[in-house]
Amino acid sequence: MLQKAALIGLSACIGLTGAISAQAQEAKEQYLPSLVYRTGPFAPSGIGFADGFADYVTLINERDGGINGVKIRLEECETGYANDRGVECYERLKDRHGGATVVAPLSTGITYALIPRTRADGITMSTMGYGRADAAYGPVLDNVFMVPTTYWSSTTVVMDYIAEQEGGWENLKGKDIVHAYHDSAYGREPLGVLRHYAEKYGFTLHEVPISPPGVEQRTVWTQVRRIKPDWISLFGWGVMNPTAIRTASSMGIDVSHMIGGIYAAQDDAVKPAGEDAKGYKAVTFHGPGADYPIYDALKKHVYDAGKAAGSGDAKGTIAYNRGLINAGYIIEAWRQAQDMSEKGRPSTREETLKAWQSLDIPEARTKELGMGGLMPPVHITCLDHEGPGMALIQQWNGEAWEQVTEFRKPNKDLVFPMYKASAEAYAKQEGITPKSCD
């Protein structure tokens, strides 16, 4: 009986070992599901992002043979920017090809829907400049990362720029600043920061909601013209942005004193507005244009090789550059995960999350990647899932975006306590025990 039991045990072990070997054999590639919106009302920005994201993955595979020999298997799933389709894509793809270890939802709404699911599944979320700003407080949502900045941090960079243009913070007293925004949680995101500055520095903040989709805004901008604002913050999305710029300009409002938020900073915000957009400014978290060494590498290994994801007309656009750097952060995290565990092997969900929780990409590394000046450096800790949070101001010259400022540090002394308070309230609401970062 003992011999029989031993044989059965040995057989079970052999079977288990065979299953593990089969999984290891299958997982020669690092799987990356890509939630995209190439269709729908927001496709003009979604296509560029998806192309940049895919082209960077192709570059790593074709030029480098992957990450230490581990190629990346990219699979797109079309969400149309709809929350239900985003959730369906996630559930359908998460366990394919050895299992997803990281996902970038590309939508604040989809991010909110996926937070509890990714937490339960142990999958890392990269929410680059969108989603829950309070996820920057690491102890609560320890699998969500706001690299390289949030709506709140970027708004402090905008206010710093406005104060500089006015000759100092003290000169904001008595000024009128309008926040014209998509009437949704997204558009209301920076209100806490703006209200703080209004109270502290004595300017009047006028909160002007715009009902989506925002294709008709004459009433809104007639109201704004009566205010005679010194500066305007625009938090629009999709067709709302060029409509706002065009309508404001037609009413004699100086668009050079209009500064768009992160998602009013793309090419689809200005090109449809034509000459009316000339002089318009916006805040963004990466460099504009294509004057970076990464584009030489892309030309050689991707474009000229006929392996580009799209038609090529998105290269150098804001959306395309965002796709590049988002893929860059994800791949660098996997590279660091291999450094921490085993090179030449796909990283597990646990290894991927551990790497993100200490992700460190200094400026020197961004230059090695050919993205110096394009990709902001980051340094993540258990406590801080945003990192430096830097952003810059750019201006549309009628044909292209010009960088007006260098990368600027946000007012983390202001926003980080706000992150913490909001995140802790969320944790209490959802029954989450914050992680200790000691």
N, C-alpha and C positions, 0 to 999 in steps of 0.2 A: 504493500500500500504506500509506503514511504517513497519507494522508487517511482511508482505510478504518479504520485503527487508531484514529485520532483520533475518528472518528465512533462507533466501538464504545466507546471510553473515555468519550466524552461521554454516550452512551446509558446506560452503567453508572452514571455519576455522577448522571444524571437519575433513574435507577431508585432509587439509594441515597437521594437527596434526597427522592424521593417516599415511600420507606419511612419515613424519619425524620419527614417531615411527617405521615404517617398515624399514627405512634406519638404524636407531639405532639398531634395532633387528638384521639386516643383518650384521652390522659391529661390531660383538662381537670379531672378530679377527683383528689383525693388518696385513694388506696385504703387502707382500714384493715380487715384481717381481725380478727374478734373471736372468740377461742376461749372458749366459755362452757360452763357446766354447769348448765343449767336442769332437767336430769333427773338421776336417780341418787340415791344416799344422801346427798349433800352439797348437793342442790338448794336447801334453805332459805337457804343463804348465797349460792349461785351465782346465783339468780334476782335477788336484790337488787343484786348487783354488776353483772350484765349490764344491768339496767334503768338504773342510774345512769350507767354507761359510755355506753350508747346515748342516754340523754336529754341528756347534755352535748354529744355530737356533734350531736344535733338542734338544740340551742340555738344552737350556733355557726353551723350552716347557716341556720337560720330568722331569727335576730336579726341576724347579722353578714354573711350571705351567704357564709359560709366564712372562710377565712384569706386576707385580701387578695383576695377574690373567688374563691378556689379552694375549692369545696365538698368535703366529705369523704364518701366512699362507704363506708359501714359494711356489712360482711357477716359475719353470725354463723355459727359452725360448732360444733355440739354435740359435746362431748368426753365428757360423763358423768363427768368427772374421771378418765378412764382414759388411761393413758400411750399405748397403741397408737392410740386414737382421736385423741388430741392430735397425734401425729405424722402420722396420716393427714390430719387437717384442715390442718395446716401445709403438707404437700406438695401438697395439692389446691388450696389458696388462694394460695400464695405468689407465683405469677406471673400471677394474674388481674388484669384491669382496669389494665394498665400496670405491675403489680408491687407487692407489699407492700414497705414500707421499714422497718416496725417491727412487732413482735408482742409481746403480753403473754400468756404461757402460762396464767396463773392456777393453777398447780400446780407444786409442787417437783419431782415426778416427771417431768412433761412438760418442765419447764425443763432438767433433766439430760439428757433424751433429745434436746432440740433444740439444745443448746449447739454441738455439732460441726456440725450442719446450718446453723444461722444464721451461724456463722463462715465456712463455705464459701460461703454465698450472699450475704454482706455485709449481712445484715439485722440491725437493732438489736433487742435484747431488753430490755423493761422488766419487771423482776421485783420488784414493789413489796412489800417486806417478806417475801419468800419466796425459795426457790431456794438457790443457793450463796452463803453469806455471804461467802466469800473472793473472790467476783467483785467485791467492793468495792475490791480491789487492782487498779487499772486496767491496769497493764502486761501482765497475763497474758490476761484475757478482755476485750479492749478494746471489744467490742460489747455487753457485758452491763452493766446499770445497776441498782443496788440502791436507787434513790430511793424513799422518803425515809429508810429505815432498814433494819437487818437484825435477825435474831433475836439476834445477839450484842450489838449496841448497845442494843437495847431491854431486854435482860436486865440490863445495867449500870444502866439507868434504874430498873428494879425494885429492884435491890439498893441503889441510892442512896436510894430511898424507904423501904425497910425500915430502913436505918441511921438515917435521919432520925426515923422513928417510935420507934426504940429509944433515941434521944437521942445518937446518935453511933456511928461505926464501932467504937470501942473497946468499946461495950456489946454487940456481937455475940458476943464471946467466951463460949463455953459454951452458946450457943443451939443449938436444933435446927431445921434448915430442911429440909423435904421437897421434892424435885422429883418430882412424879407426872407421868408422861409417856407419850404414845403410843409404844409400843415399835417405833420405826422411826427412820430417819435424821432425820426431822423432829423427833421428840421428844427425840432426843439432842443436837440442835444446840447448846443453851446449856450443856451439861455442862462444856466447857472453861472457860467464864467462871465458872460457879458453883464449880468445883473450885479455881480460882485464888483466889476470894474466901474460900472455906472455909479454905484453907491460910494465907492472909495474915491473916485476922481471927479465926481460932480457933473458928469454929462448926462443928458437925457437919452434914455434908450427907448426907441419906438419899436414895438414888436408888431410886425405886419405879416400875418399868415397869408399864404397863397394856396387856394384849394387846388389839389391835383386833378387833372394832369397839367393845368396851368396854360392852356392854349390861348386863353383870352385874359389879359391882365390890365386893360386900360384903367379900370376902376382902381386897382391897386396902386398903379404908378401915378394916377391923378392925386391920390391921397398922399403918396410920398412926395410929390412935387410941392404940395402945399406945406409940408413940413420943412422944406428947404434944408435937407440934411447936409452935414459936413462930410459924412462918410456913410457908406452902405455896406452891410454884410449880406451876402446872398448865399443862401443854403437851398439851392434848387436841385432838381434831378431831371435828367432826360430833356424833353422838349421845353420844359419850364425855363431852363437856363437861357437859351438863345431868345426865347420870347421875352423874358425879363429884360435882357440887355437891349434888344431891339426897341422895345416899347419905352423903356427909360430914356434911351438916346433920342427917340423921336419927340419926347417931351422936353428936351433940353437939359436933361440931367447929365452931369459930367460922369461918364463911366470910368474915368481914370481914378475916381474916388469911390468906385464900387469894387469890393474885394470878395471874390467867390470863395466858398469853402472847398474842401478837398474834392467833392464831387460836382463842383461847378468850375473845375479847373481843367477839364478835358477839352479836346479839340471840338467835340460835338456841342460844346457850350458856345463857341465863338464863330466857327465857320458858317453855320446857317444864318448868323446875324450880319454877316458881310461887313461893310465899312462901319456899321454902328458899333461893332465890338472893338474897334481900334482904340487902344489905351486901357482897356479893361484889365484888371489885375485879379490874381487868385493865389491861394496858398496851396502848396503841394509838398510832398515828402520825398521828392527825388528830382534829379536834374531833368530839364527838358531837352528835346532834340536828339540827334544821333551822333554827336561829335565825341564818341568814347571808343576806346580800343575794342570793346566787346563787339562793336558792329563790324570791325574788320574780320574778326573770328567768325561771326555769323555769316558774313558774305562768303568766306572761303569754304566753310564746312556745311552750311545750311542752304543759303540762297543759291549760290552757283552750282551746288550739287543737286538742285531740284528737290530739296527736302523741306522747303518752307511750308508752314501750316496754312498760310493764306495766300492772297493774291500779291502781297508785297506792298500794298498801298498804306498799310498801317505802320510801317517801320518809322521809328522816330517820334511817333505820336505819344501823347501822355498815357493813353490806355495801353499801348504796346510796351512802353517802358515799365509800367506797373506790372505787367505780366512777367517781364524779364526779371525784375528784382524779387517778385514774390516767389518765382521758381528758384531764384538764387538763394534766398533765405532757407527755403525748404531743403535744398540740396546740400547747402553748407551744414545744416543741422544733421543730416544723415552722415556727412563726412565726419563730423565731430562725434556722432554716435559710434561709428566704426572705430575711431581713435580710442574711444572709451571702452570698447568691447572687443571686437575682432574685425580686422580689415579683410576686405574681400568677401564679406558675407552680408546679405540683406539684414537690415536692422529690424528688430521686433518693435511692437508697440511700446513696450516698457523702455527699451533702449532709446527709441525716438523721443519719447516724452522726457526722459532724463537729460538728453542732449539739449532739447529746447529749454529746459529749466536752468541751464547754465550757458546758453548760446552766447558765443563771443566772436564777433566779426569786427576787428579793429579796422581803422582806415587803411592801414597797410595791406590788409587782406582784400579790401574792396578794389584796391589798385591792382593786386595780383590777378583778380578776377576780370580785369578790364573794365571795371565799373566804378572807378574812383570819380567822385563828383556826381555820379548817377545814383548810386546805392548808398544810403546813409549807414554809417557804422552802428552796431548795436552791442549792447552788453546786458544780458538778462540775468536776474537773480531770482531766488525763491520769492522774495518780497515784491519785486518790480518786474512785471511781464510786459512792460512797454520799452524799457531801455531809455536812452537819452531823449527820445521823443522829438527829434529835430525836424524842422520844416523850413521852407523858403518861400519867398514871394516871387512870382513871375508875372510878366505883362505881355499881352497880345499886341504885336506891332502891325497887325493887318494880314500878315502872311505866316508868322510863326511866333512861338513863345520865346521871350527873352527873359533870362534870369536877372531879377532886379536886386536880390540880396543873396548872400551866402547862406548856408544852412545856419539856422539860429536855434539856440536852446530855448525850450518853453519855460514857463514859470512853474516848475515842478513843486515849489514851495506852496503854491496855490492849489494845483490840481491833485497832487497825490493825497492830501488829506480828504479831498472830495471823493477820489476813487475809493479810499478806505471806508468812509462813512456809507457810501452808496452800496459797496460790495457787502459790507457787514449787515446792512439792512436786507439785502437780497438773501444772504445766507440764513438769516433768521426766518425770513419768509418761506424759504425752500427747505429748511431743516438741514442745512449744510454745516458741518463742523469745520471751521477754518483750520488750515494746516499750520503747524508750528514751523517757523523759519529760524529757530534758534540754532 
